Each structure stands twice: as C-alpha cells, then as structure tokens.
Amino acid sequence: MENGELSVESGGSAWREVNLANAPVEILDGDRGKNYPKKNEFSDNGYCLFLNTKNVTSSGFNFSELNFITEEKDCLLRKGKLERNDIVLTTRGTVGNVAFYNEGVDFENIRVNSGMVIIRPAGLHPVFNYQLFKFLTLDLSEFISGSAQPQLPIRDLKQVIFKLPPLPEQKAIADVLSALDDKIDLLHCQNKTLEQMAETLFRQWFVVEAGEDWVEKPLSSVANFLNGLACQKFPPKNEVDKFPVLKIKQLRNGFSDECDWCTTEVKAEYIIENGDVIFSWSASLMVKIWDGDQCILNQHLFKVTSDDFPKWYYYLWSKHHLAEFVSISSSHATTMGHIKRGDLDDAMVLVPSPEESEEFSEIFTPLLDKIISNNKRLKNLTSLRDTLLPKLMSGEVRIASNG
C-alpha cells in the first residue's frame, strides 16, 4: 500500500458506534406510486435502465437481462434514480445483495425497483460505504422479516449498528479492500478473455478448417463421463474426515455455509480437485473447470477425464456441444430437463493426427493452464479479502496511515 500499512490493534477511540439512522448516509426508496412501470412498459432498450432482481447479485451488478423505460416514463417517477457513488441494496426476496454504481458502470440513467433501496454516502467515503455494506450484509438475519418472501424494511435497516472510523481511515480501509477487488476483477477478466480465445480458436480449427482426413468419433469415446454419488448415502463419520458435496448450485455459485457434507471414505475418482472438468447434465446444464476446494462429486454431475486425450480437447468439445445438449434438455417434457448418455454417443467429435494434436496442444494447453492458475490465485485473493473485510470494518485490524 502506498500510504499506509496494516497493523493489529484493539480499536481506537476515534471510532464511534452508530446505527444507520444517524450515520452519514441516506437510505432512499424507489418509486411505488401510480406511475410505477407496468410489464408492458418495459423494452429491451431505451432511455433509463430499470433494475430487476437479476441485475443485483451477490457479486455486484449483472446486466445480462435488461429492462428499459422511456424518457417520458422516467420523468413521471419521483424517486429511485441512482447517482454516481450510490450503492444498491436488495431488500425483498433475496435480501442483502449489494452493487456499486461507480464510474465503471456504463449506463447513465438507472432506477431501482420496489425490491431495492439506494444507499447514498452523505459524509462517508464512497468506496468505504460500499465495503461497509458488503460487511453489514454478512449478517442481517435479525432484521429480516417475512417467511414466504423475506424482506428488510427501511425502518429496520436503520437499526443496524456498526463502528464508524474517521474519514482518513475510511479511505485507507477502502484502498486496501478495493485493491484486492481490482486484482480479483482483473483475474476474472483475464479468464474470460482466455476462455473466449480458446473457444474461438477451437471453432476455427476444428469446425471451420477441420481436416478432411480427421477421424469422426462419439464424444463418449474420447472421454470418461463419471456420474456422481448419491452423497446422502455417505454421511460424514465425524467432524474431521469430511468433504463438502459438489452439487449443481455449488458448481454455479461456489460453496456456502449451507452446503452438504460427505465422508472422505469414497473411491478416489469421486473426489474433485481444483482444475477438474465438471459437466452438469441435469437442470442447469454447464461445462466448467472447477475452481474451488477439494470436494465430493454428487449425482447429476459428470467428472470428465480421459486416458488418451488432453484436457483442452475434451473440455472444448464438451463446451462446443453444450448448446445442442441444452436444446435436447429443454425439449424433455419433465420437471427437470436433462440429457442421457445416448446423447453423448450422438455428439460427434473430430480427431486429428497425433502430430497435429501435439501442435494444437502447444497452443491450447498453456491457455487452460493459465485459467487454472488464475483460478487458484482468485481463490487465495478472495479468501484474503473475505478474511480482511470483517476485521477491518470492526477495527480488529487497523491501518496505520503515513499521512
């Protein structure tokens, strides 16, 4: 850090305990009146982005699905317009997701919906304000009401208590945590670019420019697709010898405190390591290089391996056929779409000569190795950030400023 260093202290007298009712922030509701947009007033593009529940996630903003309203409609709404450095907090349904409307967000006009509030810094350092609410949302359970649809009313949110440091220390804390966030974001961007590069090259060389003499084989013949265990049949025998269970939810979102556990006394092939290729063949179909901790493979997931072909080969062929598999899954008239092993037999791949395969490996292997290496760095940085966040926000770990 350029202007400070971490030090461990017991907390300082300059810190004061406040609640959100008397803290230097504004908590602003969205518009809920007669002009609130109706479903038929939204469009895929327009003047003002009107946030929906999918836009504010546990990882910040997600703009994969967008709803817009016209400038005329926007002018009729009285409340809920974002300003730069505001944060958005979800308060209904999924409570506690936080997103930061900083200069990195491209949209100039954004409004919140009725399941969110705006937290506007009115004396707090803006980045500290964002990090503070990431900390506060770690445990809002005593302030959340409603069983069918959890909600966090503003009157209850204002009762949340926290320790407020002076402004220079707010900035120092924000600098440390945002530096870690920036490194994490950079690695995510690198991996996204590497994935796109690998898929683009693969499509060009194995689909567009495929060799006429290449051998065609079923996907099932070039890789082993190991289905997971019914892990409820293998409960832990004690609190030490156990692994978390990798299910579809964890494959998509990572592990949380609510995950299931399984005994370590299972066959070695069912133990998943960071860097393994995992294929979800039921419900939410996806192919992913696992980036988490050691765990046990649950049913509805394949662990994909091969004795004869490199990882990049069966990983990229599996991803290539994913859209086809999703289409097959969605066509099944069942409550939970899926594919069958016969679909793996019908999905064809092309096998180049050993010499060509070796040349391709010189390109693709470093790309996948870099993704896996980045994933391990991401895990360490995320763990460090998540450890530091509560310690810095509580004053357990202090930042000694050099001025």
C-alpha positions in Angstrom: 0.0 0.0 0.0 1.4 3.5 -1.0 0.4 5.5 2.1 -0.3 3.0 4.9 0.4 -0.3 6.4 -1.7 -2.9 8.2 -1.3 -3.2 11.9 -3.2 -5.2 14.5 -4.7 -3.1 17.3 -7.6 -3.4 19.7 -9.6 -0.5 18.2 -9.2 3.3 18.6 -11.0 6.0 20.5 -11.6 7.9 17.2 -14.0 5.1 16.1 -17.6 5.6 17.3 -20.6 3.3 17.3 -23.6 4.4 15.2 -26.6 3.0 13.6 -27.8 3.6 10.0 -30.4 6.1 11.3 -27.7 8.5 12.5 -24.8 7.6 10.2 -23.8 10.0 7.4 -25.7 8.1 4.7 -29.1 8.5 3.1 -31.4 5.5 2.6 -33.7 6.2 -0.4 -36.6 4.1 -1.5 -37.8 3.6 -5.1 -41.0 5.0 -6.5 -44.0 2.8 -5.6 -46.8 5.1 -6.7 -49.3 5.1 -9.6 -46.6 5.7 -12.2 -44.6 2.6 -11.3 -43.8 0.9 -14.6 -46.1 -1.9 -15.8 -44.8 -5.0 -17.5 -45.8 -3.8 -21.0 -43.9 -0.6 -20.5 -40.5 -2.2 -20.4 -38.4 -2.7 -23.5 -35.0 -4.2 -24.4 -33.5 -0.8 -24.9 -34.4 2.8 -24.1 -33.5 5.8 -22.1 -33.4 4.6 -18.5 -32.4 1.1 -17.2 -35.0 -0.1 -14.6 -33.2 -2.7 -12.4 -34.7 -6.1 -11.9 -33.9 -8.7 -9.3 -31.4 -10.4 -11.6 -29.4 -7.2 -12.1 -28.2 -7.0 -8.5 -26.4 -10.2 -7.5 -24.1 -11.4 -4.7 -21.2 -10.4 -7.0 -22.5 -6.9 -7.8 -24.3 -5.8 -11.0 -25.2 -8.3 -13.7 -26.5 -6.8 -16.9 -27.3 -10.0 -18.9 -31.0 -9.2 -18.8 -32.1 -5.6 -19.2 -35.4 -3.7 -18.9 -35.6 -0.1 -20.0 -38.3 2.6 -19.7 -38.7 5.7 -22.0 -37.5 9.2 -21.0 -41.2 10.2 -20.7 -41.9 7.4 -18.2 -38.7 8.2 -16.3 -39.8 11.9 -15.9 -43.0 10.7 -14.2 -41.2 8.8 -11.5 -40.4 10.8 -8.3 -37.9 8.6 -6.6 -35.3 5.8 -7.0 -32.9 7.5 -9.5 -29.2 6.5 -9.0 -26.4 9.0 -8.7 -22.7 8.0 -9.1 -21.2 6.5 -6.0 -24.6 5.2 -4.8 -24.9 1.6 -3.9 -28.0 -0.6 -4.4 -29.1 -3.0 -1.7 -31.8 -5.7 -2.4 -34.4 -5.7 0.4 -37.0 -8.1 -0.8 -36.8 -11.8 -1.9 -33.1 -12.2 -2.0 -32.0 -9.8 0.7 -28.5 -8.4 1.0 -27.1 -8.3 -2.5 -25.1 -5.1 -3.0 -23.8 -3.3 -6.1 -21.8 -0.1 -6.6 -22.8 2.5 -9.1 -19.3 3.8 -9.8 -17.7 5.2 -12.9 -17.1 1.7 -14.3 -20.9 1.2 -14.9 -21.7 2.3 -18.5 -25.4 3.3 -18.0 -26.1 6.9 -17.3 -29.7 6.6 -16.2 -30.7 3.9 -13.8 -33.6 3.4 -11.4 -34.2 0.8 -8.7 -37.3 -1.3 -8.5 -39.5 -1.8 -5.5 -37.4 -4.6 -4.0 -34.3 -2.4 -3.6 -33.1 0.7 -1.8 -30.4 3.2 -2.6 -27.6 3.9 0.0 -26.2 7.3 -0.8 -23.0 8.4 1.0 -23.6 11.8 2.8 -20.2 12.1 4.5 -18.9 8.6 4.2 -16.1 7.8 1.8 -18.0 6.3 -1.2 -15.8 3.2 -1.6 -15.8 2.7 2.2 -19.6 2.9 2.1 -19.7 0.1 -0.5 -17.3 -2.1 1.5 -19.2 -1.3 4.7 -22.4 -2.7 3.3 -20.7 -5.8 1.9 -19.7 -6.3 5.6 -23.1 -5.4 7.1 -24.9 -7.8 4.8 -22.9 -10.8 6.1 -25.5 -11.0 8.9 -28.8 -9.2 8.6 -30.8 -12.2 9.8 -32.3 -10.4 12.9 -33.6 -7.6 10.8 -35.2 -9.7 8.1 -39.0 -10.4 8.3 -41.4 -12.5 6.3 -41.3 -16.2 5.6 -42.9 -16.6 2.1 -40.9 -13.6 0.8 -38.1 -12.3 3.1 -37.9 -8.5 3.3 -35.9 -5.8 5.0 -37.9 -2.7 5.7 -36.1 0.6 5.8 -37.2 1.3 9.3 -35.5 -2.0 10.4 -32.4 -1.4 8.2 -31.8 1.9 10.0 -31.4 0.0 13.3 -28.2 -1.8 12.1 -25.3 -0.9 14.3 -21.7 -0.6 13.2 -18.4 1.1 14.1 -17.5 4.2 12.1 -13.9 5.2 11.8 -12.8 8.8 10.9 -12.6 9.8 7.2 -8.9 9.2 6.7 -9.1 5.7 8.0 -12.2 5.1 5.9 -10.2 5.9 2.8 -7.3 3.7 3.9 -9.6 0.8 4.5 -11.3 1.4 1.2 -7.9 1.5 -0.6 -6.9 -1.9 0.8 -10.2 -3.7 0.0 -10.7 -2.1 -3.4 -7.1 -3.0 -4.4 -7.9 -6.6 -3.6 -11.3 -6.3 -5.5 -9.4 -4.8 -8.5 -7.0 -7.7 -8.6 -9.9 -10.2 -8.4 -11.8 -8.4 -11.2 -8.6 -8.4 -13.4 -8.2 -12.1 -13.0 -11.8 -12.7 -13.8 -11.5 -10.6 -16.9 -8.3 -12.4 -17.9 -10.0 -15.8 -17.6 -13.0 -14.6 -19.6 -10.6 -13.4 -22.4 -8.7 -16.7 -22.3 -11.9 -18.7 -22.5 -13.1 -16.7 -25.4 -9.8 -17.0 -27.2 -9.7 -20.8 -26.7 -13.3 -21.3 -27.9 -12.7 -19.0 -30.9 -9.5 -20.8 -32.0 -11.1 -24.2 -31.4 -14.1 -23.3 -33.5 -11.9 -22.1 -36.3 -9.5 -25.0 -36.4 -11.9 -27.9 -35.5 -15.1 -26.8 -37.2 -14.4 -24.2 -40.0 -11.0 -25.6 -41.1 -11.3 -29.2 -39.9 -9.1 -31.6 -41.8 -10.9 -33.8 -44.3 -8.9 -36.9 -43.1 -9.7 -36.4 -39.5 -11.5 -39.3 -37.8 -15.0 -38.8 -36.5 -15.9 -40.4 -33.1 -18.6 -40.0 -30.5 -17.8 -37.7 -27.6 -18.4 -40.6 -25.2 -15.5 -42.5 -26.8 -12.8 -39.9 -26.2 -13.6 -39.1 -22.6 -14.9 -40.8 -19.5 -18.1 -39.2 -18.0 -18.2 -40.3 -14.4 -21.6 -39.7 -12.8 -21.5 -38.6 -9.2 -22.6 -40.3 -6.0 -25.9 -40.2 -4.1 -24.0 -38.4 -1.4 -26.8 -38.6 1.2 -25.9 -42.3 1.4 -22.3 -41.4 2.5 -22.7 -39.1 5.5 -19.6 -38.0 7.5 -18.5 -40.3 10.2 -17.0 -37.4 12.2 -16.4 -33.7 12.1 -12.9 -34.0 10.7 -12.9 -36.6 7.9 -15.4 -35.0 5.6 -15.6 -33.1 2.3 -18.2 -30.7 1.0 -20.6 -32.1 -1.6 -20.4 -30.5 -5.1 -23.9 -30.1 -6.4 -25.3 -28.0 -9.3 -25.8 -25.0 -7.1 -22.2 -25.1 -5.8 -20.9 -25.6 -9.3 -22.6 -22.4 -10.4 -22.1 -20.3 -7.2 -19.4 -21.9 -5.1 -19.7 -23.2 -1.6 -21.6 -21.5 1.3 -22.2 -22.4 4.9 -25.3 -24.4 3.9 -23.6 -27.0 1.8 -23.9 -30.7 2.5 -21.1 -32.9 3.6 -19.9 -36.4 2.8 -17.4 -38.8 4.3 -13.9 -38.9 2.8 -14.1 -42.7 2.6 -15.3 -42.8 -1.0 -13.5 -44.0 -4.1 -10.7 -41.6 -5.2 -12.3 -40.9 -8.6 -15.3 -39.2 -6.9 -13.0 -36.6 -5.2 -12.9 -33.4 -7.2 -9.8 -31.2 -7.3 -9.3 -27.6 -8.5 -8.8 -27.8 -12.2 -11.0 -30.8 -12.9 -13.6 -30.6 -15.7 -17.2 -30.9 -14.4 -20.3 -31.3 -16.6 -23.7 -30.7 -15.2 -26.1 -32.9 -17.2 -29.4 -32.1 -15.4 -31.4 -28.9 -14.7 -28.8 -26.1 -15.3 -26.5 -27.6 -18.0 -23.0 -26.3 -17.9 -19.4 -27.3 -18.5 -16.9 -25.8 -16.1 -13.3 -26.1 -14.9 -13.8 -26.5 -11.2 -12.2 -23.6 -9.3 -13.0 -24.4 -5.7 -11.8 -26.6 -2.9 -11.5 -30.3 -2.8 -15.0 -31.9 -2.7 -17.1 -34.9 -3.5 -19.0 -35.3 -6.8 -22.7 -35.5 -6.4 -25.2 -37.2 -8.8 -26.4 -35.1 -11.8 -22.8 -34.1 -12.4 -20.1 -35.8 -14.6 -16.4 -35.6 -13.8 -14.9 -35.6 -17.3 -11.5 -37.2 -17.8 -9.6 -39.1 -20.5 -6.8 -41.6 -20.6 -5.9 -40.8 -24.3 -6.8 -37.1 -24.9 -5.6 -33.9 -23.3 -7.9 -31.8 -21.0 -8.3 -29.0 -23.5 -9.6 -31.4 -26.1 -12.5 -33.0 -24.2 -13.2 -29.7 -22.4 -13.6 -27.7 -25.6 -15.5 -30.4 -27.4 -17.9 -30.7 -24.5 -18.4 -26.9 -24.5 -18.9 -27.0 -28.3 -21.8 -29.4 -27.9 -23.3 -27.6 -24.9 -25.9 -25.6 -26.8 -27.1 -28.8 -28.5 -27.3 -30.5 -25.1 -29.3 -27.6 -23.7 -31.7 -27.8 -26.6 -32.2 -31.6 -26.0 -32.7 -31.0 -22.3 -35.3 -28.3 -22.7 -37.3 -30.5 -25.2 -37.9 -33.1 -22.5 -41.4 -32.9 -21.0 -40.2 -33.3 -17.5 -39.9 -31.1 -14.4 -36.1 -31.1 -14.6 -34.5 -31.2 -18.1 -31.5 -33.4 -18.6 -29.5 -35.3 -21.2 -28.8 -39.0 -21.4 -25.6 -41.0 -22.1 -27.0 -41.7 -25.5 -26.8 -38.0 -26.3 -23.1 -38.2 -25.6 -22.9 -41.1 -28.0 -24.6 -39.0 -30.7 -22.4 -35.9 -30.2 -19.6 -36.4 -32.7 -16.0 -35.0 -32.4 -13.1 -34.9 -34.9 -9.8 -36.4 -34.1 -6.7 -35.0 -35.9 -3.5 -36.9 -36.4 -1.1 -37.4 -33.4 1.3 -34.9 -34.9 -1.4 -32.3 -35.4 -2.8 -32.9 -31.9 0.6 -32.2 -30.5 0.8 -28.9 -32.4 -2.7 -27.9 -31.1 -1.7 -28.8 -27.5 1.2 -26.3 -27.7 -1.5 -23.6 -28.2 -4.4 -24.8 -26.0 -2.6 -26.4 -23.0 -1.0 -23.1 -21.9 -4.4 -21.3 -22.2 -6.1 -23.8 -19.9 -3.1 -23.9 -17.5 -3.3 -20.1 -17.2 -7.0 -20.3 -16.5 -6.4 -22.9 -13.8 -3.5 -20.9 -12.3 -5.7 -17.8 -12.3 -8.4 -19.7 -10.5 -6.0 -20.7 -7.7 -4.9 -17.1 -7.4 -8.5 -15.9 -7.3 -9.3 -18.4 -4.5 -6.4 -17.1 -2.4 -7.2 -13.4 -3.0 -10.9 -13.9 -2.4 -10.1 -15.7 0.8 -7.8 -12.9 1.9 -10.4 -10.2 1.1 -13.2 -12.1 2.9 -11.0 -12.5 5.9 -9.9 -8.9 6.0 -13.3 -7.4 5.4 -14.8 -8.1 8.8 -11.5 -7.5 10.6 -11.0 -4.0 9.0 -14.7 -3.0 9.4 -14.8 -4.0 13.1 -11.5 -2.3 13.9 -9.8 -5.6 14.9 -7.2 -4.9 12.2 -6.2 -1.2 11.9 -4.5 0.6 9.1 -1.6 2.8 10.3 -1.6 5.8 7.9 1.6 7.5 7.0 -0.2 10.7 6.2 
